[in-house]
């Protein structure tokens, strides 16, 4: 089962009419959160030579987009 992000959880708590009304802003918040998760993951995997051990996009998709 995919993990749920805070933004996705919050959206599920909102009434449908609110989600529809703020669709653009919600999509922007989801993209911002995705980038923050990827950046945090990258920073956690950098070794002494600044090489990334695993692709952050792959990590995000495997963890949150199931």
MOLINKA-V236376 format. One record per pair of residues at least 12 apart in sequence whose C-alpha atoms are under 10 Angstrom apart, sorted by sequence separation. I is the first residue (numbers start at 1). J is the second residue. D is the distance in whole Angstrom. If there is no record, write none. Layout:
<<I | J | D> <I | J | D>>
//
This chain:
<<42 | 54 | 8> <41 | 54 | 9> <42 | 55 | 8> <43 | 56 | 10> <41 | 55 | 9> <42 | 56 | 6> <11 | 26 | 8> <41 | 56 | 6> <42 | 57 | 10> <10 | 26 | 10> <40 | 56 | 9> <41 | 57 | 10> <38 | 55 | 9> <39 | 56 | 8> <42 | 59 | 10> <8 | 26 | 9> <38 | 56 | 5> <39 | 57 | 10> <41 | 59 | 8> <7 | 26 | 8> <11 | 30 | 10> <37 | 56 | 9> <38 | 57 | 7> <41 | 60 | 9> <7 | 27 | 10> <37 | 57 | 10> <38 | 58 | 9> <8 | 29 | 9> <35 | 56 | 9> <38 | 59 | 8> <7 | 29 | 7> <8 | 30 | 7> <35 | 57 | 9> <37 | 59 | 9> <38 | 60 | 7> <7 | 30 | 6> <34 | 57 | 9> <37 | 60 | 7> <38 | 61 | 10> <6 | 30 | 9> <7 | 31 | 10> <5 | 30 | 9> <7 | 32 | 10> <8 | 33 | 10> <35 | 60 | 9> <7 | 33 | 7> <34 | 60 | 7> <6 | 33 | 9> <7 | 34 | 10> <34 | 61 | 10> <5 | 33 | 8> <5 | 34 | 9> <34 | 64 | 9> <5 | 37 | 9> <8 | 64 | 10> <5 | 63 | 10> <2 | 61 | 9> <3 | 62 | 9> <4 | 63 | 9> <5 | 64 | 7> <2 | 62 | 8> <3 | 63 | 6> <4 | 64 | 6> <2 | 63 | 6> <3 | 64 | 5> <4 | 65 | 9> <1 | 63 | 9> <2 | 64 | 5> <3 | 65 | 8> <4 | 66 | 10> <1 | 64 | 9> <2 | 65 | 6> <3 | 66 | 8> <1 | 65 | 10> <2 | 66 | 5> <1 | 66 | 7>>
//
